[in-house]
């Protein structure tokens, strides 16, 4: 299970329901990165067994694009009523050429960038400051945070 000590902050609590996709060694490193990033942002990440204002289901996939490994990610954020409040997604290019195991390219820097982008989008939603400028044409549905290289 994914458990951490709560820290101060906006009072909004977040629980990670799942992190699907990566192999165990990448999953474990992702948990550590999420822990340290949440503390830097004063977000209270709690055990998934506990009560949380928001629940996140995270998905990661490793893919090879033109010989380079890219880690694509999605965070589906649900509110206390189990309604999806936000979908965050992006792709993080890795610095290594694609080898036999694409996941081997998912180093701590890549995982940290994913955590930072996800927590930024989550903080913006919690604090009511969306990334998109108001009145932007063609923006309907969930907000999307992506990191463009």
CNS distance restraints for C-alpha pairs under 8 A (distance, minus, plus):
assign (resid   1 and name CA) (resid  47 and name CA) 7.24 0.50 0.50
assign (resid   1 and name CA) (resid  48 and name CA) 7.22 0.50 0.50
assign (resid   2 and name CA) (resid  16 and name CA) 6.86 0.50 0.50
assign (resid   2 and name CA) (resid  31 and name CA) 7.28 0.50 0.50
assign (resid   2 and name CA) (resid  46 and name CA) 7.88 0.50 0.50
assign (resid   2 and name CA) (resid  47 and name CA) 5.62 0.50 0.50
assign (resid   2 and name CA) (resid  48 and name CA) 6.52 0.50 0.50
assign (resid   3 and name CA) (resid  45 and name CA) 7.70 0.50 0.50
assign (resid   3 and name CA) (resid  46 and name CA) 5.79 0.50 0.50
assign (resid   3 and name CA) (resid  47 and name CA) 4.09 0.50 0.50
assign (resid   3 and name CA) (resid  48 and name CA) 7.07 0.50 0.50
assign (resid   4 and name CA) (resid  35 and name CA) 7.06 0.50 0.50
assign (resid   4 and name CA) (resid  45 and name CA) 6.26 0.50 0.50
assign (resid   4 and name CA) (resid  46 and name CA) 5.56 0.50 0.50
assign (resid   4 and name CA) (resid  47 and name CA) 6.30 0.50 0.50
assign (resid   5 and name CA) (resid  44 and name CA) 7.75 0.50 0.50
assign (resid   5 and name CA) (resid  45 and name CA) 7.29 0.50 0.50
assign (resid   5 and name CA) (resid  46 and name CA) 6.68 0.50 0.50
assign (resid   6 and name CA) (resid  43 and name CA) 7.82 0.50 0.50
assign (resid   6 and name CA) (resid  44 and name CA) 4.65 0.50 0.50
assign (resid   6 and name CA) (resid  45 and name CA) 5.85 0.50 0.50
assign (resid   6 and name CA) (resid  46 and name CA) 6.04 0.50 0.50
assign (resid   7 and name CA) (resid  39 and name CA) 6.68 0.50 0.50
assign (resid   7 and name CA) (resid  42 and name CA) 5.97 0.50 0.50
assign (resid   7 and name CA) (resid  43 and name CA) 6.54 0.50 0.50
assign (resid   7 and name CA) (resid  44 and name CA) 5.10 0.50 0.50
assign (resid   7 and name CA) (resid  45 and name CA) 7.76 0.50 0.50
assign (resid   8 and name CA) (resid  42 and name CA) 5.51 0.50 0.50
assign (resid   8 and name CA) (resid  43 and name CA) 6.83 0.50 0.50
assign (resid   8 and name CA) (resid  44 and name CA) 6.53 0.50 0.50
assign (resid   9 and name CA) (resid  41 and name CA) 7.74 0.50 0.50
assign (resid   9 and name CA) (resid  42 and name CA) 4.63 0.50 0.50
assign (resid   9 and name CA) (resid  43 and name CA) 5.59 0.50 0.50
assign (resid   9 and name CA) (resid  44 and name CA) 6.92 0.50 0.50
assign (resid  10 and name CA) (resid  42 and name CA) 7.59 0.50 0.50
assign (resid  10 and name CA) (resid  43 and name CA) 7.04 0.50 0.50
assign (resid  11 and name CA) (resid  43 and name CA) 7.82 0.50 0.50
assign (resid  11 and name CA) (resid  44 and name CA) 7.20 0.50 0.50
assign (resid  12 and name CA) (resid  43 and name CA) 7.16 0.50 0.50
assign (resid  12 and name CA) (resid  44 and name CA) 6.65 0.50 0.50
assign (resid  12 and name CA) (resid  52 and name CA) 7.58 0.50 0.50
assign (resid  12 and name CA) (resid  53 and name CA) 5.84 0.50 0.50
assign (resid  12 and name CA) (resid  54 and name CA) 7.58 0.50 0.50
assign (resid  12 and name CA) (resid 126 and name CA) 7.37 0.50 0.50
assign (resid  13 and name CA) (resid  43 and name CA) 6.91 0.50 0.50
assign (resid  13 and name CA) (resid  44 and name CA) 4.83 0.50 0.50
assign (resid  13 and name CA) (resid  45 and name CA) 5.75 0.50 0.50
assign (resid  13 and name CA) (resid  46 and name CA) 6.58 0.50 0.50
assign (resid  13 and name CA) (resid  51 and name CA) 7.97 0.50 0.50
assign (resid  13 and name CA) (resid  52 and name CA) 4.89 0.50 0.50
assign (resid  13 and name CA) (resid  53 and name CA) 5.15 0.50 0.50
assign (resid  13 and name CA) (resid  54 and name CA) 6.32 0.50 0.50
assign (resid  14 and name CA) (resid  43 and name CA) 7.53 0.50 0.50
assign (resid  14 and name CA) (resid  44 and name CA) 6.12 0.50 0.50
assign (resid  14 and name CA) (resid  45 and name CA) 4.69 0.50 0.50
assign (resid  14 and name CA) (resid  46 and name CA) 6.01 0.50 0.50
assign (resid  14 and name CA) (resid  52 and name CA) 5.36 0.50 0.50
assign (resid  14 and name CA) (resid  53 and name CA) 6.11 0.50 0.50
assign (resid  14 and name CA) (resid  54 and name CA) 4.80 0.50 0.50
assign (resid  14 and name CA) (resid  55 and name CA) 5.64 0.50 0.50
assign (resid  14 and name CA) (resid  56 and name CA) 7.25 0.50 0.50
assign (resid  15 and name CA) (resid  45 and name CA) 5.55 0.50 0.50
assign (resid  15 and name CA) (resid  46 and name CA) 5.12 0.50 0.50
assign (resid  15 and name CA) (resid  47 and name CA) 5.83 0.50 0.50
assign (resid  15 and name CA) (resid  48 and name CA) 4.98 0.50 0.50
assign (resid  15 and name CA) (resid  50 and name CA) 7.80 0.50 0.50
assign (resid  15 and name CA) (resid  52 and name CA) 5.92 0.50 0.50
assign (resid  15 and name CA) (resid  54 and name CA) 6.40 0.50 0.50
assign (resid  15 and name CA) (resid  55 and name CA) 4.81 0.50 0.50
assign (resid  15 and name CA) (resid  56 and name CA) 6.20 0.50 0.50
assign (resid  16 and name CA) (resid  45 and name CA) 7.76 0.50 0.50
assign (resid  16 and name CA) (resid  46 and name CA) 7.91 0.50 0.50
assign (resid  16 and name CA) (resid  47 and name CA) 7.50 0.50 0.50
assign (resid  16 and name CA) (resid  48 and name CA) 5.95 0.50 0.50
assign (resid  16 and name CA) (resid  55 and name CA) 5.71 0.50 0.50
assign (resid  16 and name CA) (resid  56 and name CA) 4.71 0.50 0.50
assign (resid  16 and name CA) (resid  57 and name CA) 6.14 0.50 0.50
assign (resid  16 and name CA) (resid  58 and name CA) 7.55 0.50 0.50
assign (resid  17 and name CA) (resid  48 and name CA) 5.60 0.50 0.50
assign (resid  17 and name CA) (resid  55 and name CA) 6.20 0.50 0.50
assign (resid  17 and name CA) (resid  56 and name CA) 5.69 0.50 0.50
assign (resid  17 and name CA) (resid  57 and name CA) 5.34 0.50 0.50
assign (resid  17 and name CA) (resid  58 and name CA) 7.87 0.50 0.50
assign (resid  18 and name CA) (resid  56 and name CA) 7.15 0.50 0.50
assign (resid  18 and name CA) (resid  57 and name CA) 4.99 0.50 0.50
assign (resid  18 and name CA) (resid  58 and name CA) 5.87 0.50 0.50
assign (resid  18 and name CA) (resid  59 and name CA) 7.98 0.50 0.50
assign (resid  19 and name CA) (resid  27 and name CA) 7.13 0.50 0.50
assign (resid  19 and name CA) (resid  57 and name CA) 6.27 0.50 0.50
assign (resid  19 and name CA) (resid  58 and name CA) 4.55 0.50 0.50
assign (resid  19 and name CA) (resid  59 and name CA) 5.60 0.50 0.50
assign (resid  19 and name CA) (resid  60 and name CA) 7.33 0.50 0.50
assign (resid  20 and name CA) (resid  57 and name CA) 7.91 0.50 0.50
assign (resid  20 and name CA) (resid  58 and name CA) 6.11 0.50 0.50
assign (resid  20 and name CA) (resid  59 and name CA) 4.70 0.50 0.50
assign (resid  20 and name CA) (resid  60 and name CA) 6.22 0.50 0.50
assign (resid  21 and name CA) (resid  59 and name CA) 5.82 0.50 0.50
assign (resid  21 and name CA) (resid  60 and name CA) 5.00 0.50 0.50
assign (resid  21 and name CA) (resid  61 and name CA) 5.73 0.50 0.50
assign (resid  22 and name CA) (resid  26 and name CA) 5.72 0.50 0.50
assign (resid  22 and name CA) (resid  27 and name CA) 5.61 0.50 0.50
assign (resid  22 and name CA) (resid  60 and name CA) 6.15 0.50 0.50
assign (resid  22 and name CA) (resid  61 and name CA) 6.79 0.50 0.50
assign (resid  22 and name CA) (resid 103 and name CA) 7.33 0.50 0.50
assign (resid  23 and name CA) (resid  27 and name CA) 6.07 0.50 0.50
assign (resid  23 and name CA) (resid 103 and name CA) 7.71 0.50 0.50
assign (resid  24 and name CA) (resid  28 and name CA) 6.07 0.50 0.50
assign (resid  25 and name CA) (resid  29 and name CA) 6.42 0.50 0.50
assign (resid  26 and name CA) (resid  30 and name CA) 6.04 0.50 0.50
assign (resid  26 and name CA) (resid 103 and name CA) 7.52 0.50 0.50
assign (resid  26 and name CA) (resid 106 and name CA) 7.25 0.50 0.50
assign (resid  27 and name CA) (resid  31 and name CA) 6.27 0.50 0.50
assign (resid  28 and name CA) (resid  32 and name CA) 6.50 0.50 0.50
assign (resid  29 and name CA) (resid  33 and name CA) 6.23 0.50 0.50
assign (resid  29 and name CA) (resid 108 and name CA) 7.26 0.50 0.50
assign (resid  29 and name CA) (resid 111 and name CA) 7.95 0.50 0.50
assign (resid  30 and name CA) (resid  34 and name CA) 6.07 0.50 0.50
assign (resid  30 and name CA) (resid 108 and name CA) 7.91 0.50 0.50
assign (resid  30 and name CA) (resid 111 and name CA) 6.09 0.50 0.50
assign (resid  30 and name CA) (resid 112 and name CA) 7.93 0.50 0.50
assign (resid  31 and name CA) (resid  35 and name CA) 6.16 0.50 0.50
assign (resid  32 and name CA) (resid  36 and name CA) 6.38 0.50 0.50
assign (resid  33 and name CA) (resid  37 and name CA) 6.03 0.50 0.50
assign (resid  33 and name CA) (resid 108 and name CA) 7.50 0.50 0.50
assign (resid  33 and name CA) (resid 111 and name CA) 6.87 0.50 0.50
assign (resid  33 and name CA) (resid 112 and name CA) 5.93 0.50 0.50
assign (resid  33 and name CA) (resid 115 and name CA) 6.99 0.50 0.50
assign (resid  34 and name CA) (resid  38 and name CA) 5.92 0.50 0.50
assign (resid  34 and name CA) (resid 112 and name CA) 7.64 0.50 0.50
assign (resid  34 and name CA) (resid 115 and name CA) 5.84 0.50 0.50
assign (resid  35 and name CA) (resid  39 and name CA) 6.49 0.50 0.50
assign (resid  35 and name CA) (resid  45 and name CA) 7.66 0.50 0.50
assign (resid  36 and name CA) (resid  40 and name CA) 6.41 0.50 0.50
assign (resid  37 and name CA) (resid  41 and name CA) 6.40 0.50 0.50
assign (resid  37 and name CA) (resid 112 and name CA) 7.57 0.50 0.50
assign (resid  37 and name CA) (resid 115 and name CA) 6.76 0.50 0.50
assign (resid  37 and name CA) (resid 116 and name CA) 6.78 0.50 0.50
assign (resid  37 and name CA) (resid 119 and name CA) 7.90 0.50 0.50
assign (resid  38 and name CA) (resid  42 and name CA) 5.99 0.50 0.50
assign (resid  38 and name CA) (resid  43 and name CA) 5.08 0.50 0.50
assign (resid  38 and name CA) (resid  44 and name CA) 6.96 0.50 0.50
assign (resid  38 and name CA) (resid  45 and name CA) 6.82 0.50 0.50
assign (resid  38 and name CA) (resid 119 and name CA) 7.38 0.50 0.50
assign (resid  39 and name CA) (resid  43 and name CA) 6.22 0.50 0.50
assign (resid  39 and name CA) (resid  44 and name CA) 7.63 0.50 0.50
assign (resid  46 and name CA) (resid  50 and name CA) 6.54 0.50 0.50
assign (resid  46 and name CA) (resid  51 and name CA) 7.80 0.50 0.50
assign (resid  46 and name CA) (resid  52 and name CA) 6.98 0.50 0.50
assign (resid  48 and name CA) (resid  52 and name CA) 7.86 0.50 0.50
assign (resid  48 and name CA) (resid  55 and name CA) 7.86 0.50 0.50
assign (resid  52 and name CA) (resid  80 and name CA) 7.04 0.50 0.50
assign (resid  53 and name CA) (resid  79 and name CA) 6.03 0.50 0.50
assign (resid  53 and name CA) (resid  80 and name CA) 5.25 0.50 0.50
assign (resid  54 and name CA) (resid  77 and name CA) 6.44 0.50 0.50
assign (resid  54 and name CA) (resid  78 and name CA) 5.49 0.50 0.50
assign (resid  54 and name CA) (resid  79 and name CA) 4.72 0.50 0.50
assign (resid  54 and name CA) (resid  80 and name CA) 6.04 0.50 0.50
assign (resid  55 and name CA) (resid  77 and name CA) 5.65 0.50 0.50
assign (resid  55 and name CA) (resid  78 and name CA) 5.07 0.50 0.50
assign (resid  55 and name CA) (resid  79 and name CA) 6.51 0.50 0.50
assign (resid  55 and name CA) (resid  80 and name CA) 7.72 0.50 0.50
assign (resid  56 and name CA) (resid  75 and name CA) 6.18 0.50 0.50
assign (resid  56 and name CA) (resid  76 and name CA) 5.55 0.50 0.50
assign (resid  56 and name CA) (resid  77 and name CA) 4.56 0.50 0.50
assign (resid  56 and name CA) (resid  78 and name CA) 6.28 0.50 0.50
assign (resid  57 and name CA) (resid  75 and name CA) 5.72 0.50 0.50
assign (resid  57 and name CA) (resid  76 and name CA) 5.19 0.50 0.50
assign (resid  57 and name CA) (resid  77 and name CA) 6.62 0.50 0.50
assign (resid  58 and name CA) (resid  73 and name CA) 7.28 0.50 0.50
assign (resid  58 and name CA) (resid  74 and name CA) 5.68 0.50 0.50
assign (resid  58 and name CA) (resid  75 and name CA) 4.50 0.50 0.50
assign (resid  58 and name CA) (resid  76 and name CA) 6.37 0.50 0.50
assign (resid  59 and name CA) (resid  73 and name CA) 5.56 0.50 0.50
assign (resid  59 and name CA) (resid  74 and name CA) 5.17 0.50 0.50
assign (resid  59 and name CA) (resid  75 and name CA) 6.55 0.50 0.50
assign (resid  60 and name CA) (resid  71 and name CA) 6.70 0.50 0.50
assign (resid  60 and name CA) (resid  72 and name CA) 5.74 0.50 0.50
assign (resid  60 and name CA) (resid  73 and name CA) 4.51 0.50 0.50
assign (resid  60 and name CA) (resid  74 and name CA) 6.66 0.50 0.50
assign (resid  61 and name CA) (resid  71 and name CA) 5.61 0.50 0.50
assign (resid  61 and name CA) (resid  72 and name CA) 5.25 0.50 0.50
assign (resid  61 and name CA) (resid  73 and name CA) 6.48 0.50 0.50
assign (resid  62 and name CA) (resid  69 and name CA) 6.70 0.50 0.50
assign (resid  62 and name CA) (resid  70 and name CA) 5.83 0.50 0.50
assign (resid  62 and name CA) (resid  71 and name CA) 4.58 0.50 0.50
assign (resid  62 and name CA) (resid  72 and name CA) 6.38 0.50 0.50
assign (resid  62 and name CA) (resid 102 and name CA) 5.83 0.50 0.50
assign (resid  62 and name CA) (resid 103 and name CA) 5.95 0.50 0.50
assign (resid  63 and name CA) (resid  69 and name CA) 5.64 0.50 0.50
assign (resid  63 and name CA) (resid  70 and name CA) 5.34 0.50 0.50
assign (resid  63 and name CA) (resid  71 and name CA) 6.37 0.50 0.50
assign (resid  63 and name CA) (resid  72 and name CA) 7.53 0.50 0.50
assign (resid  63 and name CA) (resid 102 and name CA) 6.66 0.50 0.50
assign (resid  64 and name CA) (resid  68 and name CA) 5.40 0.50 0.50
assign (resid  64 and name CA) (resid  69 and name CA) 4.43 0.50 0.50
assign (resid  64 and name CA) (resid  70 and name CA) 6.02 0.50 0.50
assign (resid  64 and name CA) (resid  98 and name CA) 6.39 0.50 0.50
assign (resid  64 and name CA) (resid 102 and name CA) 7.05 0.50 0.50
assign (resid  65 and name CA) (resid  69 and name CA) 6.18 0.50 0.50
assign (resid  65 and name CA) (resid  70 and name CA) 6.71 0.50 0.50
assign (resid  67 and name CA) (resid  97 and name CA) 6.27 0.50 0.50
assign (resid  67 and name CA) (resid  98 and name CA) 5.63 0.50 0.50
assign (resid  68 and name CA) (resid  93 and name CA) 7.35 0.50 0.50
assign (resid  68 and name CA) (resid  94 and name CA) 7.08 0.50 0.50
assign (resid  68 and name CA) (resid  95 and name CA) 7.95 0.50 0.50
assign (resid  68 and name CA) (resid  96 and name CA) 6.89 0.50 0.50
assign (resid  68 and name CA) (resid  97 and name CA) 5.03 0.50 0.50
assign (resid  68 and name CA) (resid  98 and name CA) 5.08 0.50 0.50
assign (resid  69 and name CA) (resid  93 and name CA) 6.28 0.50 0.50
assign (resid  69 and name CA) (resid  94 and name CA) 5.72 0.50 0.50
assign (resid  69 and name CA) (resid  96 and name CA) 7.07 0.50 0.50
assign (resid  69 and name CA) (resid  97 and name CA) 6.47 0.50 0.50
assign (resid  69 and name CA) (resid  98 and name CA) 5.09 0.50 0.50
assign (resid  69 and name CA) (resid 102 and name CA) 6.03 0.50 0.50
assign (resid  69 and name CA) (resid 105 and name CA) 6.68 0.50 0.50
assign (resid  70 and name CA) (resid  91 and name CA) 6.40 0.50 0.50
assign (resid  70 and name CA) (resid  92 and name CA) 5.58 0.50 0.50
assign (resid  70 and name CA) (resid  93 and name CA) 4.36 0.50 0.50
assign (resid  70 and name CA) (resid  94 and name CA) 5.82 0.50 0.50
assign (resid  71 and name CA) (resid  91 and name CA) 5.60 0.50 0.50
assign (resid  71 and name CA) (resid  92 and name CA) 5.12 0.50 0.50
assign (resid  71 and name CA) (resid  93 and name CA) 6.33 0.50 0.50
assign (resid  71 and name CA) (resid  94 and name CA) 7.36 0.50 0.50
assign (resid  71 and name CA) (resid 106 and name CA) 7.06 0.50 0.50
assign (resid  71 and name CA) (resid 110 and name CA) 7.90 0.50 0.50
assign (resid  72 and name CA) (resid  89 and name CA) 7.58 0.50 0.50
assign (resid  72 and name CA) (resid  90 and name CA) 5.86 0.50 0.50
assign (resid  72 and name CA) (resid  91 and name CA) 4.19 0.50 0.50
assign (resid  72 and name CA) (resid  92 and name CA) 6.26 0.50 0.50
assign (resid  73 and name CA) (resid  89 and name CA) 5.46 0.50 0.50
assign (resid  73 and name CA) (resid  90 and name CA) 5.51 0.50 0.50
assign (resid  73 and name CA) (resid  91 and name CA) 6.14 0.50 0.50
assign (resid  73 and name CA) (resid 114 and name CA) 7.34 0.50 0.50
assign (resid  74 and name CA) (resid  87 and name CA) 6.98 0.50 0.50
assign (resid  74 and name CA) (resid  88 and name CA) 5.60 0.50 0.50
assign (resid  74 and name CA) (resid  89 and name CA) 4.22 0.50 0.50
assign (resid  74 and name CA) (resid  90 and name CA) 6.70 0.50 0.50
assign (resid  75 and name CA) (resid  87 and name CA) 5.72 0.50 0.50
assign (resid  75 and name CA) (resid  88 and name CA) 5.01 0.50 0.50
assign (resid  75 and name CA) (resid  89 and name CA) 6.23 0.50 0.50
assign (resid  75 and name CA) (resid 118 and name CA) 6.92 0.50 0.50
assign (resid  76 and name CA) (resid  84 and name CA) 6.77 0.50 0.50
assign (resid  76 and name CA) (resid  85 and name CA) 7.86 0.50 0.50
assign (resid  76 and name CA) (resid  86 and name CA) 6.09 0.50 0.50
assign (resid  76 and name CA) (resid  87 and name CA) 4.63 0.50 0.50
assign (resid  76 and name CA) (resid  88 and name CA) 6.49 0.50 0.50
assign (resid  77 and name CA) (resid  84 and name CA) 5.72 0.50 0.50
assign (resid  77 and name CA) (resid  85 and name CA) 5.64 0.50 0.50
assign (resid  77 and name CA) (resid  86 and name CA) 5.09 0.50 0.50
assign (resid  77 and name CA) (resid  87 and name CA) 6.12 0.50 0.50
assign (resid  77 and name CA) (resid  88 and name CA) 7.92 0.50 0.50
assign (resid  77 and name CA) (resid 122 and name CA) 7.97 0.50 0.50
assign (resid  78 and name CA) (resid  82 and name CA) 5.32 0.50 0.50
assign (resid  78 and name CA) (resid  83 and name CA) 5.27 0.50 0.50
assign (resid  78 and name CA) (resid  84 and name CA) 4.22 0.50 0.50
assign (resid  78 and name CA) (resid  85 and name CA) 5.21 0.50 0.50
assign (resid  78 and name CA) (resid  86 and name CA) 7.02 0.50 0.50
assign (resid  79 and name CA) (resid  83 and name CA) 5.57 0.50 0.50
assign (resid  79 and name CA) (resid  84 and name CA) 6.39 0.50 0.50
assign (resid  79 and name CA) (resid  85 and name CA) 5.94 0.50 0.50
assign (resid  85 and name CA) (resid 142 and name CA) 7.39 0.50 0.50
assign (resid  86 and name CA) (resid 125 and name CA) 7.92 0.50 0.50
assign (resid  86 and name CA) (resid 142 and name CA) 5.28 0.50 0.50
assign (resid  86 and name CA) (resid 143 and name CA) 6.26 0.50 0.50
assign (resid  86 and name CA) (resid 144 and name CA) 7.92 0.50 0.50
assign (resid  87 and name CA) (resid 142 and name CA) 5.73 0.50 0.50
assign (resid  87 and name CA) (resid 143 and name CA) 6.36 0.50 0.50
assign (resid  87 and name CA) (resid 144 and name CA) 6.16 0.50 0.50
assign (resid  88 and name CA) (resid 118 and name CA) 6.47 0.50 0.50
assign (resid  88 and name CA) (resid 121 and name CA) 6.80 0.50 0.50
assign (resid  88 and name CA) (resid 143 and name CA) 6.84 0.50 0.50
assign (resid  88 and name CA) (resid 144 and name CA) 4.83 0.50 0.50
assign (resid  88 and name CA) (resid 145 and name CA) 5.24 0.50 0.50
assign (resid  88 and name CA) (resid 146 and name CA) 7.42 0.50 0.50
assign (resid  89 and name CA) (resid 118 and name CA) 7.74 0.50 0.50
assign (resid  89 and name CA) (resid 144 and name CA) 6.02 0.50 0.50
assign (resid  89 and name CA) (resid 145 and name CA) 5.81 0.50 0.50
assign (resid  89 and name CA) (resid 146 and name CA) 5.81 0.50 0.50
assign (resid  90 and name CA) (resid 114 and name CA) 7.83 0.50 0.50
assign (resid  90 and name CA) (resid 145 and name CA) 6.60 0.50 0.50
assign (resid  90 and name CA) (resid 146 and name CA) 4.28 0.50 0.50
assign (resid  90 and name CA) (resid 147 and name CA) 6.00 0.50 0.50
assign (resid  91 and name CA) (resid 146 and name CA) 6.96 0.50 0.50
assign (resid  91 and name CA) (resid 147 and name CA) 6.74 0.50 0.50
assign (resid  91 and name CA) (resid 148 and name CA) 7.73 0.50 0.50
assign (resid  92 and name CA) (resid 110 and name CA) 6.38 0.50 0.50
assign (resid  92 and name CA) (resid 113 and name CA) 7.43 0.50 0.50
assign (resid  92 and name CA) (resid 114 and name CA) 7.07 0.50 0.50
assign (resid  92 and name CA) (resid 147 and name CA) 7.12 0.50 0.50
assign (resid  92 and name CA) (resid 149 and name CA) 7.85 0.50 0.50
assign (resid  93 and name CA) (resid 110 and name CA) 7.63 0.50 0.50
assign (resid  93 and name CA) (resid 149 and name CA) 7.51 0.50 0.50
assign (resid  94 and name CA) (resid 105 and name CA) 6.11 0.50 0.50
assign (resid  94 and name CA) (resid 106 and name CA) 6.82 0.50 0.50
assign (resid  94 and name CA) (resid 107 and name CA) 7.92 0.50 0.50
assign (resid  94 and name CA) (resid 110 and name CA) 6.52 0.50 0.50
assign (resid  95 and name CA) (resid 105 and name CA) 7.46 0.50 0.50
assign (resid  96 and name CA) (resid 105 and name CA) 5.97 0.50 0.50
assign (resid  97 and name CA) (resid 105 and name CA) 7.87 0.50 0.50
assign (resid  98 and name CA) (resid 102 and name CA) 5.88 0.50 0.50
assign (resid  98 and name CA) (resid 105 and name CA) 7.37 0.50 0.50
assign (resid  99 and name CA) (resid 104 and name CA) 7.83 0.50 0.50
assign (resid 101 and name CA) (resid 105 and name CA) 7.87 0.50 0.50
assign (resid 102 and name CA) (resid 106 and name CA) 7.72 0.50 0.50
assign (resid 106 and name CA) (resid 110 and name CA) 5.85 0.50 0.50
assign (resid 106 and name CA) (resid 111 and name CA) 6.61 0.50 0.50
assign (resid 107 and name CA) (resid 111 and name CA) 6.41 0.50 0.50
assign (resid 108 and name CA) (resid 112 and name CA) 5.90 0.50 0.50
assign (resid 109 and name CA) (resid 113 and name CA) 6.24 0.50 0.50
assign (resid 110 and name CA) (resid 114 and name CA) 6.41 0.50 0.50
assign (resid 111 and name CA) (resid 115 and name CA) 6.25 0.50 0.50
assign (resid 112 and name CA) (resid 116 and name CA) 6.01 0.50 0.50
assign (resid 113 and name CA) (resid 117 and name CA) 6.10 0.50 0.50
assign (resid 114 and name CA) (resid 118 and name CA) 6.07 0.50 0.50
assign (resid 115 and name CA) (resid 119 and name CA) 5.97 0.50 0.50
assign (resid 116 and name CA) (resid 120 and name CA) 5.95 0.50 0.50
assign (resid 117 and name CA) (resid 121 and name CA) 6.31 0.50 0.50
assign (resid 117 and name CA) (resid 145 and name CA) 6.88 0.50 0.50
assign (resid 117 and name CA) (resid 146 and name CA) 7.09 0.50 0.50
assign (resid 117 and name CA) (resid 147 and name CA) 7.06 0.50 0.50
assign (resid 118 and name CA) (resid 122 and name CA) 6.18 0.50 0.50
assign (resid 118 and name CA) (resid 145 and name CA) 7.45 0.50 0.50
assign (resid 119 and name CA) (resid 123 and name CA) 5.88 0.50 0.50
assign (resid 120 and name CA) (resid 124 and name CA) 6.08 0.50 0.50
assign (resid 121 and name CA) (resid 125 and name CA) 6.30 0.50 0.50
assign (resid 121 and name CA) (resid 130 and name CA) 7.64 0.50 0.50
assign (resid 121 and name CA) (resid 131 and name CA) 7.52 0.50 0.50
assign (resid 121 and name CA) (resid 144 and name CA) 7.91 0.50 0.50
assign (resid 121 and name CA) (resid 145 and name CA) 6.05 0.50 0.50
assign (resid 122 and name CA) (resid 126 and name CA) 6.19 0.50 0.50
assign (resid 123 and name CA) (resid 127 and name CA) 5.86 0.50 0.50
assign (resid 124 and name CA) (resid 128 and name CA) 5.70 0.50 0.50
assign (resid 124 and name CA) (resid 129 and name CA) 4.68 0.50 0.50
assign (resid 124 and name CA) (resid 130 and name CA) 5.32 0.50 0.50
assign (resid 124 and name CA) (resid 131 and name CA) 7.08 0.50 0.50
assign (resid 125 and name CA) (resid 129 and name CA) 6.16 0.50 0.50
assign (resid 125 and name CA) (resid 130 and name CA) 6.01 0.50 0.50
assign (resid 130 and name CA) (resid 143 and name CA) 7.67 0.50 0.50
assign (resid 131 and name CA) (resid 143 and name CA) 7.87 0.50 0.50
assign (resid 131 and name CA) (resid 145 and name CA) 7.51 0.50 0.50
assign (resid 132 and name CA) (resid 136 and name CA) 6.95 0.50 0.50
assign (resid 132 and name CA) (resid 143 and name CA) 7.69 0.50 0.50
assign (resid 139 and name CA) (resid 143 and name CA) 7.95 0.50 0.50
